[in-house]
Structure formats: structure tokens, C-alpha cells
Amino acid sequence: MTTVALPPADPAPGQTASKKRGRGGSTLWRYLVIRFLLIFPTVFILVTMVFVLMRITGDPITIALGGKLPPDQLAERIHHAGYDRPIIVQYLEYLGNIFTGNFGTSITDGQPISQILLVHGGATLELAFYALIVAFIVGIPLGQVAAYFRDRWPDAVLRIFAILAYATPVFFAGLLLKLVFAVWLDVLPVAGRASTRTEIQFSTMPNRTGIYLIDAIGTGDPEIIGDVLSHAVLPGLALGLLTAGIFLRLVRTNVIGTLSRDYVDAARSRGVREIRLVRKHALKPALIPIVTVIGLQIAVLLGGAVLTETTFEWKGLGFELAYYLSKRDFVAVQGIVALLAVIVALTNFIVDIIAALIDPRVRY
């Protein structure tokens, strides 16, 4: 008897869609788990590099206080801090302290590094937030304009602006902005995070966050909110223009690429105006690369924050880092740099999550 093998029945459309969703969901979760696990070796490598670089020139106490104390007192401090032990023992103790949130104590003023990070960390995060707002407001619309006027004089001018914005040192841009808006026009504060009156008001708040904009909103006083925002304009511009130049060029390049796609040509043939094509059809695909580079730009912003905060006396981690570098207090420097490394790693993980959610092609 001959047996005829029948072809397998096609699955129902609902079952196919369900399988696809299941595979897509598992792929997304696998991607996110892998990216999360990569945080630990990244932080470990960064923290190890910080430790090694800080120890190349010797122990921190000799570097900070050498020549300022008699040899016997210097040796006593070195022994008390444990810097006369083998370097591997110091390294393992350092890692253990990092995992428990103990970053050590400043040699210069005896402050716990964790306290310095808590007090001044909010200021740096606030400045990075303002800079990103400036980068989005300036870079994305101007990138669209440059793509719309491709290879014409507005495009050329905007490309030159993007190069200048990215290439100009942050401290030089800050000095120019201070000269124009604070000295010549006298319309914005020259330095600081807030006026003396606002600082006094914040010092009496029971549950202050250290992020002045949130604290100002908490007071409910429009004058205090305006005072905080006016002090943030120039530092935010100085640091934000650095990233705005990158966003401008990315948006321009990706919008131009999208405008050459078949579906855009089809819309153009139906009489859709070019400006609508740029705004509606080409912008969203152009924003995906912006999201993917935000993580890298956070590292750039935190590096630029050192010069920006010093230029505008914005007392955040960058300002404190410059201060402790001038004092050769490498214990404090080590703790601040280690925290910044952790922030960069976590920010990149968050950016990876956002990129995976908005772009299904981002998978392992």
C-alpha cells in the first residue's frame, strides 16, 4: 500500500504573527541582558585604568603632601593610609570599597569622596541636561534646514557652523559668550548657578535635591525659577553647541539619505511638498542615529563639563575635579573619575534600551 505524504498545513496567520512576536521579544530580551552584563566588565576596566594611572607616579599622599611635611610625618600618614602595602593588596581593597560605595577620603580637606559626589553630582547632571536640550533644539532643526537646502548656500553656512561648533574649545566658547551676553549686553549672569539670594533660599530648604531647577520649582517662586534658568543659559549654550554640531551633521546626512528612498519618491510624485517630506517622512529615520550616539556624547559632555564648570564657576563634579587636580589630591580625583565612568556606562545601557525599542533592527 502506497503512503502519500501530505504537505504540512500552513499555520494560521495569527499563529505566524504570534511566533514572530515571540521570537522578536526573546531577541530583544537577550540583547538587553547582554548589554546589561557588559556594564560590569566595562566599569571594571575603567576603574582599573583609573587606579593604575593614579598609581603610576607613586602614592597619593607623597604626591599631594611631599615637601610640605617632615619625612617622619609623611611616612606615618602613608602607613596609616595603607599606601606602603603591596600594590595588589591596595587594588583589591580599592575594588572592595568601590562596590560598597566607599570612594575614600580627600587628602586636601578630609571630606569623604562619597559626600563630594552627592553634593556636586547633581550640578553636573543638571548641566549635562541643559546641554542636551540645547543640542536638540539647535542641531535637529538646523540639520533639517541643511538637508532641505542641500548643496546651496544655507547648507554650506550650516555645515561651517557645525564644524566650528564642534571644533571650538568649550572654554573659548564660554569666554566669548560671557563677553557678549554678560559684559557687552549685560543681559545674563556672568558665573555661578544662582544669585546669592537664591543660594540662601536653597540653603534653608529641608529636602533639597542639589539640582537647582527642581529645587526652584519646589519653592514655587517664579523669580527663583527665572534666576536659576538665567544662570544656566550660558553654560548650557557653551557645552550644548559642542554636541549640536554633531547632531546637525547626522540629521543632515540621514535626511538626505532618506529623501532618496523609493517611498519618498512615490510621495513626491503624488505632489507632496518637499518641506513636508523633510518634516514627516525623513525626520524620524534620521533620529535613530541621534539616539545611538547620545551615549557617546554623554562622555563628551562630562569631559567638557570640567572646562565649562571652571569657566562659569558652576560648582559641579568638573569644578571639583579641576580643584583637586590643582591640589594634586589624586584620591579625590580617582573617586570622581570612577563615578563619571560608572555614569557613562549606565547611560550607554539606557541608550541601548531606547535604541532597541525604537529600531527593531538593533539586535544581536
Wavefront OBJ file of the C-alpha trace (Angstrom):
o trace
v 0.000 0.000 0.000
v 1.460 3.321 -1.038
v 1.525 6.071 1.538
v 1.172 9.624 0.244
v 2.839 12.269 2.401
v 0.728 15.359 2.546
v 2.455 18.762 2.826
v 2.219 20.310 6.273
v -0.648 22.657 6.712
v 0.196 26.333 6.737
v -0.149 27.897 10.178
v -2.893 30.368 10.714
v -1.949 33.996 10.210
v -2.462 34.683 13.899
v -0.127 31.866 14.865
v 2.593 33.147 12.493
v 2.332 36.652 13.889
v 2.436 35.277 17.423
v 5.611 33.289 16.667
v 7.238 36.329 15.113
v 6.353 38.430 18.111
v 7.697 35.733 20.406
v 10.981 35.497 18.529
v 11.264 39.279 18.424
v 10.559 39.581 22.124
v 13.091 36.911 23.071
v 15.689 38.528 20.821
v 15.059 41.898 22.448
v 15.389 40.476 25.948
v 18.559 38.611 25.011
v 20.000 41.817 23.595
v 19.129 43.797 26.730
v 20.532 41.135 29.059
v 23.802 41.020 27.119
v 24.081 44.799 27.140
v 23.399 44.865 30.890
v 26.030 42.228 31.594
v 28.557 44.204 29.548
v 28.269 47.057 32.070
v 30.275 45.109 34.651
v 33.428 44.412 32.601
v 33.249 47.958 31.212
v 33.137 49.523 34.669
v 35.788 47.086 35.912
v 38.185 48.034 33.097
v 37.565 51.766 33.554
v 38.010 51.626 37.327
v 41.181 49.543 36.943
v 42.601 52.036 34.433
v 41.869 54.900 36.820
v 43.600 53.088 39.676
v 46.684 52.225 37.602
v 47.036 55.721 36.137
v 46.728 57.277 39.588
v 49.439 54.972 40.970
v 51.998 55.344 38.182
v 53.612 58.383 39.796
v 53.564 56.979 43.345
v 51.273 57.028 46.354
v 48.720 59.877 46.571
v 49.940 61.224 49.929
v 53.523 61.721 48.748
v 52.245 63.404 45.581
v 49.920 65.749 47.485
v 51.968 66.475 50.608
v 55.546 65.675 49.624
v 57.791 68.577 50.624
v 55.098 70.036 52.893
v 55.578 67.653 55.823
v 58.662 66.301 57.613
v 59.692 62.834 56.367
v 58.626 61.084 59.584
v 55.107 62.600 59.495
v 54.817 61.823 55.796
v 55.828 58.199 56.400
v 53.337 57.950 59.265
v 50.494 59.186 57.056
v 51.477 56.797 54.265
v 51.478 53.873 56.702
v 48.180 54.929 58.273
v 46.520 55.124 54.837
v 47.983 51.765 53.815
v 49.901 53.016 50.790
v 53.070 51.194 51.886
v 51.423 47.812 51.308
v 51.815 45.792 48.065
v 50.025 47.384 45.119
v 47.849 44.303 44.528
v 46.578 44.480 48.119
v 45.729 48.165 47.660
v 43.969 47.369 44.384
v 41.802 44.616 45.851
v 40.886 46.831 48.807
v 40.057 49.655 46.388
v 37.715 47.397 44.400
v 36.025 46.208 47.584
v 35.483 49.774 48.748
v 34.102 50.814 45.354
v 31.480 48.039 45.457
v 30.366 49.203 48.909
v 30.178 52.849 47.837
v 33.282 53.915 49.752
v 35.458 56.053 47.477
v 37.896 57.056 50.203
v 38.631 60.411 51.849
v 40.077 63.541 50.301
v 43.670 64.266 51.311
v 43.249 68.013 50.897
v 40.276 68.701 53.148
v 39.435 65.324 54.698
v 35.976 65.105 53.122
v 34.539 61.693 52.247
v 34.593 61.355 48.467
v 31.058 59.940 48.515
v 29.870 63.172 50.164
v 31.590 65.241 47.474
v 29.887 63.147 44.806
v 26.464 63.533 46.421
v 26.792 67.284 46.923
v 28.181 68.185 43.492
v 26.929 65.357 41.283
v 23.515 66.944 40.770
v 25.084 70.117 39.378
v 26.968 68.203 36.679
v 23.906 66.150 35.717
v 21.863 69.339 35.531
v 24.445 70.987 33.270
v 24.540 67.913 31.002
v 20.731 68.051 30.792
v 20.786 71.710 29.726
v 23.490 70.946 27.155
v 21.439 68.117 25.645
v 18.392 70.390 25.415
v 20.484 72.958 23.531
v 21.902 70.238 21.267
v 18.410 69.005 20.359
v 16.902 72.471 19.874
v 19.797 73.700 17.730
v 21.108 70.598 15.987
v 17.948 68.819 14.809
v 16.057 71.753 13.191
v 19.209 73.143 11.588
v 20.036 69.672 10.271
v 16.634 69.577 8.580
v 17.207 73.025 7.075
v 20.631 71.982 5.770
v 19.107 68.872 4.148
v 16.282 70.912 2.603
v 18.754 73.385 1.058
v 21.239 70.683 0.084
v 24.321 71.983 -1.788
v 23.059 75.573 -1.662
v 24.439 78.467 0.354
v 22.299 77.892 3.504
v 23.581 74.311 3.583
v 27.181 75.495 3.224
v 26.768 78.044 6.019
v 25.224 75.484 8.371
v 27.949 72.931 7.662
v 30.592 75.515 8.508
v 28.661 76.343 11.687
v 28.569 72.638 12.625
v 32.328 72.301 12.165
v 33.020 75.446 14.198
v 30.618 74.370 16.970
v 32.324 71.008 17.308
v 35.900 72.223 16.889
v 35.779 75.315 19.126
v 37.157 74.569 22.611
v 34.445 74.709 25.266
v 36.321 77.191 27.442
v 36.854 79.544 24.475
v 33.166 79.386 23.517
v 32.289 80.064 27.155
v 34.553 83.099 27.312
v 33.055 84.505 24.100
v 29.515 84.014 25.397
v 30.404 85.696 28.679
v 31.995 88.605 26.850
v 28.985 89.177 24.581
v 25.988 88.446 26.809
v 27.324 89.182 30.293
v 29.779 92.036 29.669
v 28.749 93.856 26.497
v 24.973 93.312 26.561
v 24.694 92.717 30.328
v 21.595 90.554 29.950
v 22.770 87.317 31.579
v 24.758 86.449 34.718
v 28.477 86.021 34.245
v 29.010 82.988 36.518
v 27.545 80.760 39.212
v 24.461 78.569 39.382
v 22.203 81.129 41.074
v 22.267 84.523 42.749
v 23.166 84.943 46.418
v 19.509 85.390 47.365
v 18.564 82.126 45.701
v 21.505 80.301 47.258
v 20.365 81.439 50.714
v 16.824 80.315 49.937
v 18.064 76.874 48.878
v 20.241 76.526 51.984
v 17.120 76.727 54.184
v 15.185 74.091 52.227
v 14.681 70.877 54.244
v 14.659 68.429 51.323
v 16.861 69.999 48.675
v 17.982 67.766 45.796
v 21.073 69.673 44.700
v 19.524 70.074 41.238
v 18.682 73.746 41.284
v 15.907 73.653 38.705
v 13.976 71.047 40.704
v 14.612 72.947 43.942
v 13.499 76.204 42.311
v 10.277 74.633 41.076
v 9.769 73.268 44.589
v 9.779 76.788 46.014
v 7.006 77.854 43.637
v 8.635 81.280 43.258
v 8.785 82.432 39.585
v 11.670 84.801 40.366
v 13.810 81.974 41.743
v 12.985 79.757 38.750
v 13.888 82.578 36.367
v 17.097 83.249 38.281
v 18.200 79.594 38.028
v 17.358 79.388 34.332
v 19.147 82.653 33.515
v 22.319 81.342 35.153
v 22.024 78.113 33.130
v 21.770 79.746 29.692
v 25.441 80.498 29.003
v 26.922 77.257 30.428
v 24.258 75.227 28.638
v 24.993 77.001 25.351
v 28.761 76.650 25.687
v 28.554 72.915 26.307
v 25.492 72.191 24.174
v 26.843 73.711 20.967
v 29.624 71.121 21.056
v 27.066 68.330 20.620
v 24.718 70.400 18.436
v 27.319 70.420 15.658
v 27.388 66.608 15.660
v 23.590 66.336 15.694
v 23.320 68.831 12.815
v 25.608 66.814 10.566
v 23.983 63.489 11.495
v 20.463 64.762 10.821
v 21.518 66.376 7.535
v 23.226 63.219 6.255
v 20.409 60.869 7.241
v 17.605 63.114 5.997
v 19.340 63.420 2.618
v 19.694 59.622 2.500
v 16.046 59.093 3.383
v 14.856 61.570 0.760
v 16.322 59.311 -1.941
v 14.240 56.284 -0.869
v 11.531 54.848 -3.123
v 8.637 55.594 -0.777
v 9.693 59.235 -0.605
v 9.883 59.373 -4.411
v 6.384 57.911 -4.530
v 5.110 60.576 -2.130
v 6.881 63.244 -4.147
v 5.203 62.016 -7.336
v 1.812 62.413 -5.630
v 2.535 66.099 -5.186
v 3.621 66.113 -1.530
v 5.627 69.261 -0.855
v 9.359 68.913 -0.221
v 9.193 70.630 3.156
v 6.544 68.112 4.281
v 8.705 65.232 3.077
v 11.579 66.528 5.190
v 9.430 67.028 8.294
v 7.157 63.984 8.148
v 8.875 61.253 6.151
v 12.608 61.815 6.560
v 12.999 63.127 10.123
v 12.006 60.047 12.124
v 14.501 57.661 10.439
v 17.150 60.376 10.837
v 16.638 60.491 14.604
v 17.671 56.848 15.138
v 21.415 57.581 14.707
v 20.989 60.523 17.085
v 19.776 58.162 19.814
v 22.647 55.741 19.234
v 25.319 58.449 19.627
v 23.813 60.060 22.717
v 25.675 57.588 24.913
v 28.972 58.597 23.350
v 28.072 62.261 23.636
v 27.385 61.891 27.363
v 31.068 61.044 27.771
v 31.965 64.112 25.700
v 29.629 66.296 27.759
v 31.055 65.070 31.046
v 34.570 65.722 29.766
v 33.567 69.171 28.553
v 31.851 69.846 31.873
v 35.266 70.148 33.532
v 36.165 73.177 31.400
v 32.622 74.576 31.323
v 32.170 74.438 35.082
v 35.570 76.004 35.639
v 34.829 78.795 33.147
v 31.444 79.637 34.674
v 32.240 78.691 38.301
v 29.494 76.097 38.078
v 30.272 74.071 41.178
v 29.772 70.524 39.980
v 31.987 67.483 39.698
v 34.010 69.073 36.901
v 34.733 72.128 39.034
v 35.745 69.920 41.965
v 37.851 67.728 39.710
v 39.814 70.737 38.462
v 40.266 71.930 42.060
v 41.591 68.594 43.324
v 43.846 68.242 40.292
v 45.398 71.601 41.130
v 45.959 70.330 44.692
v 47.345 67.010 43.379
v 44.765 65.206 45.509
v 44.637 62.012 43.474
v 42.370 60.194 45.929
v 39.585 62.684 45.235
v 40.407 62.694 41.512
v 40.273 58.898 41.452
v 36.846 58.815 43.113
v 35.314 61.474 40.852
v 36.653 59.896 37.653
v 35.448 56.449 38.752
v 31.924 57.797 39.317
v 31.927 59.535 35.925
v 32.958 56.235 34.333
v 30.021 54.474 36.008
v 27.637 57.214 34.817
v 28.864 56.840 31.233
v 28.436 53.043 31.330
v 24.900 53.258 32.751
v 23.931 55.977 30.281
v 25.089 53.852 27.362
v 22.971 50.968 28.650
v 19.884 53.203 28.843
v 20.574 54.495 25.324
v 20.887 50.906 24.074
v 17.443 50.145 25.527
v 15.879 53.163 23.808
v 17.580 52.361 20.504
v 16.366 48.752 20.628
v 12.792 49.851 21.343
v 12.562 52.385 18.509
v 14.558 50.410 15.928
v 13.790 46.656 15.630
v 16.981 46.155 13.578
v 19.114 46.779 16.681
v 19.675 43.214 17.882
v 22.433 40.693 18.438
l 1 2 3 4 5 6 7 8 9 10 11 12 13 14 15 16 17 18 19 20 21 22 23 24 25 26 27 28 29 30 31 32 33 34 35 36 37 38 39 40 41 42 43 44 45 46 47 48 49 50 51 52 53 54 55 56 57 58 59 60 61 62 63 64 65 66 67 68 69 70 71 72 73 74 75 76 77 78 79 80 81 82 83 84 85 86 87 88 89 90 91 92 93 94 95 96 97 98 99 100 101 102 103 104 105 106 107 108 109 110 111 112 113 114 115 116 117 118 119 120 121 122 123 124 125 126 127 128 129 130 131 132 133 134 135 136 137 138 139 140 141 142 143 144 145 146 147 148 149 150 151 152 153 154 155 156 157 158 159 160 161 162 163 164 165 166 167 168 169 170 171 172 173 174 175 176 177 178 179 180 181 182 183 184 185 186 187 188 189 190 191 192 193 194 195 196 197 198 199 200 201 202 203 204 205 206 207 208 209 210 211 212 213 214 215 216 217 218 219 220 221 222 223 224 225 226 227 228 229 230 231 232 233 234 235 236 237 238 239 240 241 242 243 244 245 246 247 248 249 250 251 252 253 254 255 256 257 258 259 260 261 262 263 264 265 266 267 268 269 270 271 272 273 274 275 276 277 278 279 280 281 282 283 284 285 286 287 288 289 290 291 292 293 294 295 296 297 298 299 300 301 302 303 304 305 306 307 308 309 310 311 312 313 314 315 316 317 318 319 320 321 322 323 324 325 326 327 328 329 330 331 332 333 334 335 336 337 338 339 340 341 342 343 344 345 346 347 348 349 350 351 352 353 354 355 356 357 358 359 360 361 362 363 364
